[in-house]
Amino acid sequence: MRTVHAQVDPQGNLRPDEPLKLPPGARVVLTIVAEAEAGEAALLSEGALAVDWERPEEEAAWSHLRPASS
């Protein structure tokens, strides 16, 4: 499985952001995300993701990105 981003042109045609070569009969799943919904989805998932983000293992994994204390 792979995710490919695409845009819809003014005529309503789907334009992938990268070239695609698909075999005849290939099946695809298309998820449509309107601009306004994209930000809303991020806000809705924030609470669920926070549970993962605040685990001690995550803190340790990302600790090298914290600024050094003075």
Contacts in CASP RR format, 6 or more apart in sequence:
PFRMAT RR
TARGET T0000
AUTHOR 0000-0000-0000
METHOD contacts of the structure
MODEL  1
MRTVHAQVDPQGNLRPDEPLKLPPGARVVLTIVAEAEAGEAALLSEGALA
VDWERPEEEAAWSHLRPASS
4 16 0 8 1.000
4 17 0 8 1.000
4 18 0 8 1.000
4 20 0 8 1.000
5 16 0 8 1.000
5 17 0 8 1.000
5 18 0 8 1.000
6 14 0 8 1.000
6 15 0 8 1.000
6 16 0 8 1.000
6 17 0 8 1.000
7 14 0 8 1.000
7 15 0 8 1.000
7 17 0 8 1.000
8 14 0 8 1.000
8 15 0 8 1.000
9 15 0 8 1.000
14 30 0 8 1.000
22 28 0 8 1.000
33 41 0 8 1.000
52 58 0 8 1.000
END
